[in-house]
Every structure is written in structure tokens, then in C-alpha cells.
Amino acid sequence: MSLSTDQKYNVPGLDRALSIIELLNEKTKGLSVNEVAAILGLPINSVYRIMTTLERRKYVKKSKDGPGFILSEKLLQLATPVTGDPSFIESVIPYLYKLRDETRESMLAGTIVEEEGIVLEQIDGLHNFSFKVKPGLRFPLHTSAPGKAYLAALSDVESGQIISNLKLTRFTSKTITTQAKLDKELIQVRQLGYAVDREEEMEGQICIGAVVKNKKNNVAGAIWLVAPSGRMDKQNIEHTGRLIKQAADEISTNLGYLSLAVA
């Protein structure tokens, strides 16, 4: 398509709205109308009308931390694979609360978009100190518990193709940075039914997660716990992993997934 054709079929208002959404996705703390207009070089009146429309349609909302706007859960949940199935988020919420009450740690749910994960929901922990993650945060697959659980749920060929395209960036001294070591880790994840991030993305943070499947035997998303490493020794990790795997299996059954046990 030529440049002239692109310009002919361009919709300025839509183009501006998408630019605003992309900007808010980067600026997770929120931006005011004036800030959005200044950054994008757009007229304030135009930005105000677009923001008002997005807010009315519940795609953005006022930030609790200031006068700015942030993306809403409605927009984030569009990434959730729910076609033909009950809502993934609606199905996991009761289990997140139950696991939070049992472990007292923060529980999260999310999905995989292309070659990275995205947080869709968090239930805050009950301890005086707990990690807080905002919905919309994206995370790498090779370091995160949900990411490794997802890769382990795929065939060797499928996971190998994805891993070959990942950068395997090092975040801490414990980050897995080679495909051989990640492949070995995935074998253990398949055996256990859950994955563990042992301070691989952030020092002092442990994550434990498992995937949820739907009736088509596809991964619908994942649930995971995030906690300080000081509260997660080997025994606690194993106990919590079993709890999360059990919850993920129950959610999968609710979504129509049928696991065929082979004798």
C-alpha cells in the first residue's frame, strides 16, 4: 500500500486515540490531559475529547495516586483468551482469594501475549510487607514462574521455537541465560506441575505459578504467587506449589479442560 493510500484511509481521531492508549501503557503511573497533549504534540481540546470518550467507555480511569488517567482493567482483559469459554479472570478470582488467605501472600493472574506475559489481576497479600504489581505489567517468559509454566505446557518443538526467539536477558546472578539450562528447568516444571522463579528476575523475590487450560487443551492463562524470598524456604515453596497446582487444575476443569490420565 502506498503512502498516499495510507493517508487516504487514515482516521485522525482513531490514530490519536491509539497513540494515547500506547502512551498510557508505557506510563503506568498515569498522565493528565495536559501531559498527554504535551508529550504527543496534540491539541489539548482533542486529547480531552478522546480521554472523555475512553473514560466513558471504561477503557481508561482516573488514577488513585493523582489527577492523571491510567488504562483500565477492561482494556487489559481484551487480551484474555475467553472465546467459547467462561471468562478466565472471572473463574480465577475466587481461587486467588482462597490462595491469598491460605498463604497470606500476593496472588496474581495473567496471560501470555506473543513472547511475553502480561499481568491481568492481583490480590494483595495480608502481610505488612508484600509485593504489589500493577495490572498491565509485562514480564519475560524465561525468568517468571508463569512464563516457565507456560513454556513447559507446550510441546518441545513449540517451546523450542519460542525460546529460540527470546533474548534470555540476565536480570540477576540466578537468571537462566542459556536454552540448554532453560530446557532442563522445563523438564522439572513438567514433573512438578508448577514453576518457580527463584530470584531470577528480582533479587529477594520468589514466584510460584501454574498454568490454566481450557476445553481446547490450550493455555488460557496462569496464576502465581509472589513473595519475599525470606518467607519462602524449600519446604514452603513445595507446599505452596502443590496448592497452586491444585487450584490451577480445578480452574482448568471449570473451563472444560479434560485431563486424560494414562495408566
C-alpha positions in Angstrom: 0.0 0.0 0.0 1.4 3.4 -1.0 1.9 6.3 1.3 -0.8 8.2 -0.5 -3.2 5.3 0.0 -2.3 5.1 3.7 -3.0 8.8 4.2 -6.3 8.5 2.2 -7.6 5.9 4.6 -6.2 7.3 7.8 -8.7 8.2 10.5 -7.0 11.0 12.6 -9.2 10.6 15.6 -8.6 6.9 15.8 -4.9 7.3 15.2 -4.7 9.8 18.1 -6.7 7.6 20.4 -4.4 4.6 19.7 -1.4 6.8 20.3 -2.8 7.9 23.7 -3.5 4.2 24.7 0.0 3.2 23.7 1.4 6.1 25.7 -0.6 5.2 28.8 0.6 1.6 28.5 4.1 3.0 28.9 3.4 5.5 31.6 1.7 3.2 34.1 1.6 5.8 36.9 -0.8 7.8 34.8 -0.8 11.1 32.9 -3.0 14.2 32.9 -4.7 15.5 29.7 -2.1 18.3 29.6 0.8 15.9 29.9 -0.6 13.6 27.2 -1.1 16.6 24.9 2.5 17.9 25.5 4.2 14.5 25.0 2.3 13.7 21.8 2.2 17.2 20.5 -1.6 17.2 20.2 -4.2 19.9 20.8 -5.5 19.9 24.4 -9.1 20.1 23.3 -8.6 17.0 21.1 -6.9 15.0 23.8 -9.7 16.0 26.3 -12.4 14.7 24.0 -10.6 11.5 23.3 -9.9 10.9 27.0 -13.5 11.7 28.0 -14.7 9.1 25.4 -12.3 6.5 26.6 -13.3 7.1 30.2 -17.0 6.9 29.3 -16.3 3.5 27.5 -14.3 2.5 30.6 -11.1 1.9 28.7 -9.3 4.4 31.0 -9.9 5.6 34.5 -8.7 8.2 37.0 -5.6 7.3 38.8 -6.0 6.9 42.6 -2.4 8.3 43.0 -3.0 11.6 41.3 -5.1 13.6 38.8 -4.0 11.6 35.8 -5.5 8.8 33.8 -4.4 5.1 33.6 -5.5 2.2 31.5 -8.5 0.2 33.0 -8.8 -3.5 33.5 -11.4 -3.6 30.7 -8.7 -2.8 28.1 -6.2 -5.2 29.7 -8.7 -8.0 29.7 -9.2 -7.8 26.0 -6.0 -9.9 25.8 -7.6 -12.7 27.8 -8.5 -15.8 25.6 -12.1 -16.3 26.5 -13.6 -17.3 23.1 -16.2 -20.0 23.7 -15.2 -20.4 27.4 -16.3 -18.7 30.7 -14.1 -15.7 31.5 -10.7 -16.7 32.6 -10.5 -13.8 35.1 -13.9 -14.4 36.5 -13.0 -18.1 37.0 -9.7 -17.4 38.8 -10.7 -14.6 41.1 -12.3 -16.8 43.9 -9.3 -19.1 43.8 -6.8 -16.2 44.1 -8.6 -15.0 47.2 -8.6 -18.5 48.7 -4.9 -19.0 48.0 -4.2 -15.5 49.3 -6.0 -16.4 52.6 -4.1 -19.7 52.8 -0.6 -18.3 52.1 -1.1 -14.7 53.1 0.9 -13.7 50.1 0.0 -11.7 47.0 -1.7 -13.7 44.2 -1.7 -12.8 40.5 -3.3 -13.9 37.3 -2.2 -13.2 33.8 -1.9 -14.4 30.2 0.7 -14.7 27.5 0.8 -12.3 24.6 3.2 -13.3 21.8 6.6 -13.8 23.6 5.9 -12.2 26.9 3.4 -12.3 29.8 1.0 -9.7 31.0 -0.5 -9.3 34.5 -4.3 -9.0 34.4 -5.2 -9.1 38.1 -3.6 -9.1 41.6 -5.0 -9.8 45.0 -2.8 -8.1 47.6 -1.2 -10.2 50.4 -2.1 -9.9 54.1 1.4 -9.4 55.5 2.6 -5.9 56.5 5.0 -6.1 53.6 4.0 -7.7 50.3 4.9 -7.1 46.6 2.4 -5.1 44.6 2.2 -5.4 40.8 0.0 -3.2 38.6 -2.2 -4.9 36.0 -0.7 -4.4 32.6 2.8 -5.1 33.7 4.6 -7.2 31.1 7.2 -9.8 32.1 9.7 -12.1 30.3 9.0 -15.8 30.0 12.4 -17.2 30.8 12.6 -15.7 34.4 9.0 -15.8 35.5 7.1 -18.7 37.1 4.0 -18.2 34.9 6.3 -17.9 31.8 8.2 -21.1 32.6 4.9 -22.9 33.4 3.6 -21.8 30.0 6.6 -22.9 28.1 6.5 -26.3 29.9 2.9 -26.8 28.9 3.9 -26.7 25.2 5.5 -29.4 23.2 9.2 -29.5 22.9 9.0 -28.2 19.3 6.7 -25.3 20.3 8.6 -24.2 23.3 11.9 -24.6 21.4 10.7 -22.2 18.7 9.6 -19.6 21.3 12.8 -19.9 23.3 15.0 -19.5 20.2 13.4 -16.1 19.7 13.8 -14.9 23.3 16.7 -12.7 24.4 17.2 -14.6 27.7 18.3 -11.3 29.3 20.2 -11.6 32.6 18.5 -9.7 35.5 20.3 -11.3 38.5 23.0 -13.7 39.1 20.4 -16.5 39.2 18.8 -15.8 35.8 18.8 -18.7 33.3 20.5 -17.3 30.2 21.0 -20.4 28.0 18.5 -22.5 26.2 20.0 -25.8 27.5 19.6 -24.7 31.1 16.0 -23.5 30.4 15.1 -26.8 28.7 16.4 -28.6 31.8 14.3 -26.4 34.0 11.2 -27.1 31.9 11.6 -30.8 32.4 11.4 -30.3 36.2 8.4 -28.0 35.8 6.5 -30.6 33.8 7.2 -33.2 36.5 6.1 -30.9 39.3 3.1 -29.3 37.6 4.3 -25.8 38.8 7.2 -23.5 38.1 9.3 -21.4 40.5 11.2 -18.1 39.9 14.0 -18.2 42.4 15.1 -14.6 42.4 15.7 -14.9 38.7 14.1 -11.6 37.7 14.4 -9.6 41.0 16.6 -10.3 44.0 14.7 -11.1 47.1 11.5 -12.1 45.2 10.2 -15.6 44.8 7.3 -16.5 42.4 5.4 -19.8 42.2 2.9 -20.4 39.4 1.0 -22.9 37.3 -1.0 -22.7 34.0 -4.7 -22.9 33.5 -6.0 -24.8 30.4 -9.4 -24.6 28.6 -11.6 -27.2 26.9 -9.5 -27.0 23.8 -6.4 -28.0 25.7 -4.9 -24.6 25.2 -3.3 -22.4 27.9 -5.9 -19.9 29.0 -3.6 -18.1 31.4 -1.7 -18.6 34.6 -2.0 -18.0 38.3 1.0 -17.4 40.6 2.2 -16.2 44.0 4.8 -13.5 44.6 6.6 -13.3 48.0 9.8 -12.2 49.6 12.5 -14.9 49.5 12.9 -14.7 53.2 9.4 -16.2 53.7 9.8 -18.9 51.1 12.2 -21.7 52.1 12.3 -25.0 50.2 9.6 -26.7 52.2 7.2 -23.7 51.9 7.9 -23.5 48.1 7.0 -27.1 47.7 3.8 -26.8 49.8 2.7 -23.6 48.1 3.5 -25.1 44.6 1.2 -28.0 45.3 -1.6 -25.6 46.4 -1.3 -23.5 43.3 -1.2 -26.6 41.0 -4.3 -28.0 42.6 -6.1 -24.6 42.2 -5.0 -24.4 38.6 -6.2 -27.9 37.9 -9.6 -27.1 39.4 -9.9 -23.9 37.4 -9.0 -25.8 34.2 -11.7 -28.3 34.9 -14.2 -25.5 35.4 -13.2 -24.2 32.0 -13.9 -27.5 30.4 -10.4 -29.0 30.3 -10.3 -32.8 30.5 -7.1 -34.4 31.6 -6.7 -37.9 30.3 -4.7 -40.0 32.8 -2.6 -42.6 31.1 -2.0 -45.8 33.2 
